Amino acid sequence: MDAESRGAGSLRGQMATAGEPRLLRAAAFSTEGLPPERQFAAWRDQCAALVEMIAPLSSGPGFAAAHQVWDLGGMALSRVRAPAATWRRTAAQIRRDSIDHWVIGISRGGEQVLRSANGCGTVPAGIPYGFSLNEPIEGRREDMDWIALFVSRDLFPERAHAIDAALHAPLDGPLGRLLGTHIEQLAMQLPRMTEADLPHAAAATRALIGACMSGPTAPLHDAAQQVEGTRLARIKAIIRRNIASPSLGPRRLCQLGEVSRSQLYRLFTPLGGVARYIQAERLRQAERAIADPADRRDIARIAEGLGFYDASSFSRAFRREFGITPRDLRAAAQAGLGGTARPPAAMPGAPPAFTEILRRM
């Protein structure tokens, strides 16, 4: 974002009064104010919670990059302007953060090559392309202005299999291009929207995704896999809604999810088992609370609220999961230094950071 844009945004904020609609605020990050030799490292640290930036593809020392993201409630619109680089999202990162959203991206300039177990393709500028964060993927991109819509699977539990079937290929048909045009226009208009506009913009976007991402009809032999994928997404949502319940376990999940115990265990076997998944989700929620400077609760109280009643056991499990103790993370967050489990804390009153938005979806 240039100085003129920042100044205009600041002026609009100063002109707003209590009786006027408030403009939407974007979470933003830029390396442009850093020394050139530190820019790529700063960008890599910014992205580390979601993807690993491997290396820049230019020979110069600088890496002037900027990122903005708007929280749409169940969706997030991200805009990245960055030099050419390679990146990847690994299986270890997926196990750690359990973020499984869809991504519908479109480049306004510069191609990108994406590779995963389910496909490999070149994404030309101006053509939308979809992939999922629940599987390892790697990319090689040119200098680009990239707009991406992150979509929670919870928004389309009954259409998950159809959307999955449309991924890993350019969305080059009329409906795909219509969705791409909408995403580009959304990125242009969000800085001008007020908070009152947001529900209408989000509803229109959800409707277009449902209409344009129907995907091809899958073969009959894939039907069981599609049903299980939808069932897994539904049970994950149940876990998140009931994460603080002391009775949350296989028996309760079978009741709430209307599945048998054998079905439940089969669904979660690739994720390390249902008990492991519940514990990991509880640890992630504890990590978010402990790293939030605005959350003044004792660490022990946070842990007990999530079913960890032994402080020593909680601390050991937390360190295994995140590589830092709860006490050290709290101290770093309160000092504004961040920690190894997350990027530095935002300034008070600032929009939530990108990864925090994705975790809340």
C-alpha positions in Angstrom: 0.0 0.0 0.0 1.5 3.4 -1.0 1.7 6.4 1.2 -1.2 8.2 -0.6 -3.5 5.2 0.0 -2.5 4.9 3.7 -3.1 8.7 4.1 -6.5 8.5 2.5 -7.5 5.6 4.7 -6.3 7.4 7.8 -8.3 10.5 6.7 -11.5 8.5 6.2 -11.1 7.0 9.6 -10.7 10.4 11.2 -13.7 11.8 9.4 -16.0 9.0 10.6 -18.2 9.8 13.5 -20.2 7.7 15.9 -23.3 8.1 13.7 -21.6 7.1 10.5 -21.0 3.6 9.2 -17.5 2.3 9.8 -15.3 1.2 7.0 -14.0 -2.3 7.0 -10.5 -2.7 8.3 -7.9 -5.0 6.7 -5.2 -6.8 8.5 -2.0 -5.7 6.7 1.7 -6.6 6.5 4.5 -5.2 4.4 8.2 -5.6 4.1 8.8 -2.3 2.3 10.0 -0.4 5.4 12.7 -3.0 6.2 16.3 -3.1 4.9 16.4 -5.1 1.6 18.6 -7.9 3.2 15.9 -8.5 5.8 12.8 -8.4 3.7 12.6 -12.0 2.6 13.2 -13.3 6.1 10.4 -11.1 7.4 8.1 -12.3 4.7 9.0 -15.9 5.4 8.2 -15.4 9.1 4.9 -13.7 8.3 3.9 -16.7 6.2 5.3 -19.5 8.4 2.2 -20.2 10.3 0.5 -21.4 7.1 3.0 -22.1 4.4 6.8 -22.3 4.1 8.4 -19.8 1.8 11.4 -21.7 0.4 13.4 -19.1 -1.6 13.1 -16.0 -3.7 13.7 -16.4 -7.4 15.4 -13.1 -8.0 19.1 -12.5 -7.5 18.8 -9.2 -5.7 18.7 -8.8 -1.9 15.3 -7.1 -1.7 11.9 -8.7 -1.4 9.3 -5.9 -1.3 6.0 -7.6 -0.5 2.7 -6.6 0.9 -0.4 -8.5 2.2 -3.9 -7.4 3.1 -6.7 -9.6 4.3 -10.4 -8.9 5.1 -12.5 -11.1 7.4 -15.8 -12.0 5.7 -17.1 -14.4 8.4 -16.5 -18.0 7.2 -14.4 -16.6 4.4 -11.4 -14.3 4.0 -10.3 -12.3 1.1 -6.5 -12.0 0.8 -4.4 -9.8 -1.6 -0.7 -10.4 -2.0 1.8 -8.4 -4.0 5.1 -10.1 -4.0 8.2 -11.0 -6.1 8.7 -14.4 -7.6 9.4 -17.2 -5.1 8.8 -20.9 -4.3 6.7 -22.1 -1.4 5.1 -25.2 0.0 2.5 -26.4 2.6 3.7 -29.6 4.2 1.9 -32.5 5.9 3.5 -31.5 9.2 2.0 -28.0 8.9 -1.4 -29.5 8.2 -1.2 -31.7 11.3 -0.1 -28.7 13.4 -2.8 -26.2 12.4 -5.6 -28.4 11.1 -6.7 -25.6 8.7 -8.6 -27.3 5.8 -10.2 -24.4 3.9 -10.6 -24.2 0.2 -8.6 -21.5 -1.7 -9.9 -19.9 -4.9 -7.1 -17.7 -6.3 -6.7 -15.5 -9.3 -3.5 -13.7 -10.4 -3.8 -10.3 -11.9 -0.3 -10.7 -13.4 2.2 -13.5 -13.5 1.8 -17.3 -13.7 2.0 -19.8 -10.9 2.7 -23.6 -11.0 1.0 -25.6 -8.3 1.7 -29.2 -7.5 -0.1 -31.6 -5.1 -0.8 -35.3 -4.9 -4.1 -34.7 -6.8 -2.8 -32.7 -9.6 -0.2 -30.3 -11.1 -1.0 -27.4 -13.3 0.1 -23.9 -14.5 -2.3 -21.2 -13.5 -2.2 -18.4 -16.1 -2.9 -14.8 -15.1 -6.6 -13.9 -15.1 -7.9 -17.5 -14.7 -9.2 -18.6 -11.2 -7.8 -21.8 -9.8 -8.9 -23.8 -6.7 -7.0 -25.9 -4.2 -7.4 -27.1 -0.6 -5.3 -26.4 2.5 -6.0 -29.9 3.8 -3.4 -31.5 1.6 0.3 -30.9 0.9 0.9 -28.5 -2.0 3.9 -26.6 -3.4 4.1 -23.7 -5.7 6.4 -21.7 -7.9 5.2 -18.3 -8.8 6.3 -15.3 -10.8 6.1 -11.7 -9.6 2.4 -11.3 -9.0 -0.5 -9.5 -7.7 -2.5 -12.5 -6.3 -6.1 -12.4 -4.9 -7.3 -15.4 -3.0 -10.6 -16.2 -1.4 -10.3 -18.6 1.6 -13.5 -20.5 2.2 -14.4 -22.6 5.2 -15.7 -26.1 4.5 -18.3 -25.5 7.2 -20.2 -23.2 4.8 -20.9 -26.0 2.3 -21.0 -29.3 4.2 -23.4 -30.9 1.6 -21.4 -29.7 -1.4 -17.9 -30.4 -0.2 -17.4 -33.4 -2.6 -18.5 -31.3 -5.6 -16.2 -28.4 -4.7 -13.3 -30.9 -4.1 -14.0 -32.4 -7.6 -13.5 -28.9 -9.2 -10.1 -28.3 -7.6 -6.6 -28.6 -9.2 -7.6 -27.3 -12.6 -8.1 -23.8 -14.0 -11.7 -22.7 -13.6 -11.8 -21.6 -17.2 -15.5 -22.1 -18.0 -18.1 -19.3 -18.1 -19.1 -20.0 -14.5 -15.5 -20.2 -13.2 -14.7 -16.9 -15.0 -17.8 -15.3 -13.5 -16.6 -16.3 -10.0 -13.1 -15.0 -10.8 -14.5 -11.6 -11.9 -16.5 -11.4 -8.7 -13.4 -12.2 -6.5 -11.5 -9.4 -8.3 -14.3 -6.9 -7.9 -14.7 -7.9 -4.2 -11.0 -7.1 -3.7 -11.5 -3.7 -5.3 -14.6 -2.8 -3.4 -13.8 -4.1 0.1 -11.7 -1.1 1.0 -14.7 1.1 0.2 -17.3 -1.0 2.0 -18.7 -0.3 5.5 -19.3 -2.9 8.1 -23.0 -2.7 7.2 -22.2 -3.8 3.7 -20.3 -6.9 4.7 -23.2 -9.3 5.4 -24.6 -8.6 1.9 -21.2 -9.0 0.2 -20.6 -12.2 2.0 -24.0 -13.6 1.1 -23.6 -12.8 -2.6 -20.1 -14.4 -2.5 -21.4 -17.6 -0.9 -24.2 -17.8 -3.4 -21.8 -17.5 -6.4 -19.5 -20.1 -4.9 -22.4 -22.5 -4.6 -23.6 -21.8 -8.2 -20.2 -21.8 -9.9 -18.2 -24.5 -8.0 -20.6 -27.4 -8.6 -17.8 -29.4 -10.2 -18.2 -32.4 -12.5 -20.2 -35.5 -11.6 -17.9 -37.9 -9.8 -17.9 -41.6 -10.8 -20.1 -43.9 -8.8 -17.2 -45.7 -7.2 -16.2 -42.4 -5.6 -19.6 -41.9 -3.8 -18.5 -43.5 -0.6 -15.4 -41.3 -0.4 -17.5 -38.2 -1.0 -19.9 -39.2 1.8 -17.1 -39.8 4.2 -15.5 -36.5 3.3 -18.8 -34.7 4.1 -19.2 -36.6 7.3 -15.7 -35.8 8.5 -16.2 -32.1 7.9 -19.4 -32.2 9.8 -17.9 -34.0 12.8 -14.9 -31.6 12.8 -17.4 -28.7 13.1 -19.1 -30.5 16.0 -15.8 -30.9 17.8 -15.1 -27.2 17.4 -18.5 -26.2 18.7 -18.2 -28.5 21.8 -14.5 -28.3 22.4 -15.0 -27.0 26.0 -17.4 -29.8 27.0 -15.8 -32.3 29.5 -18.0 -35.1 28.0 -16.6 -34.6 24.4 -15.2 -38.0 23.3 -16.0 -40.8 20.9 -19.3 -41.8 22.6 -20.6 -38.2 22.5 -19.4 -37.6 19.0 -21.2 -40.7 17.8 -24.4 -39.4 19.2 -24.0 -35.8 17.9 -22.7 -36.9 14.5 -25.1 -39.8 14.1 -22.3 -42.2 13.2 -21.2 -45.6 14.6 -18.0 -46.0 16.6 -16.3 -47.9 13.8 -17.2 -45.2 11.3 -15.9 -42.5 13.6 -12.6 -44.3 14.1 -12.2 -44.9 10.4 -12.8 -41.2 9.6 -10.1 -40.1 12.0 -7.5 -42.8 11.4 -5.6 -40.6 8.8 -5.5 -37.8 11.4 -4.0 -39.8 14.2 -7.2 -40.9 15.8 -10.2 -39.1 17.2 -8.8 -38.6 20.7 -5.6 -37.2 19.2 -7.6 -34.8 17.0 -9.7 -33.6 20.0 -6.6 -33.0 22.1 -4.8 -31.1 19.2 -7.9 -28.9 18.7 -8.0 -28.1 22.5 -4.3 -27.3 22.5 -4.8 -25.0 19.5 -7.6 -23.1 21.3 -5.4 -22.9 24.4 -2.5 -21.5 22.3 -4.8 -18.8 20.8 -6.0 -17.7 24.2 -2.6 -17.7 25.9 -1.0 -15.7 23.0 -3.8 -13.1 23.1 -2.6 -10.1 25.1 -6.2 -9.1 25.7 -7.0 -12.5 27.5 -6.1 -12.0 31.1 -7.1 -15.4 32.4 -4.6 -17.5 34.2 -3.0 -20.2 32.1 -4.4 -22.8 34.5 -7.9 -21.5 34.1 -7.6 -21.5 30.3 -6.3 -25.1 30.4 -9.0 -26.3 32.8 -11.7 -24.7 30.6 -10.5 -26.9 27.8 -10.3 -30.2 29.8 -6.6 -30.1 30.9 -6.8 -30.4 34.7 -3.2 -31.3 35.4 -0.8 -28.3 34.8 2.3 -30.4 34.3 0.7 -32.7 31.7 -0.8 -29.7 29.9 2.6 -27.9 29.8 4.3 -31.0 28.4 1.6 -31.6 25.7 1.7 -27.9 24.8 5.4 -27.8 24.4 5.3 -31.0 22.2 2.7 -29.4 20.0 4.2 -25.9 19.6 7.8 -26.0 20.7 7.3 -23.5 23.5 5.9 -23.6 27.0 2.6 -21.9 27.8 4.4 -19.6 30.3 7.0 -18.5 27.7 4.4 -17.9 25.1 2.3 -15.8 27.5 5.4 -13.7 28.4 6.4 -13.2 24.8 2.8 -12.2 23.8 2.5 -9.7 26.7 5.8 -8.2 25.7 4.6 -7.9 22.1 7.3 -10.2 20.9 5.2 -13.1 19.7 6.5 -16.6 20.0 7.4 -19.7 18.0 3.8 -20.7 17.9 2.5 -17.6 16.1 3.6 -14.4 14.5 4.1 -11.3 16.7 1.0 -10.0 18.4 -1.0 -7.2 16.7 -1.2 -3.7 18.2 -4.2 -3.2 20.4 -7.3 -2.4 18.4 -5.8 -3.7 15.1 -7.6 -6.2 13.0 -6.8 -9.8 13.8 -3.8 -11.3 12.0 -4.2 -13.4 8.9 -3.7 -16.8 10.5 -6.0 -15.9 13.4 -8.8 -15.1 10.8 -8.3 -18.5 9.2 -8.4 -20.3 12.5 -11.7 -18.7 13.5 -13.4 -19.6 10.2 
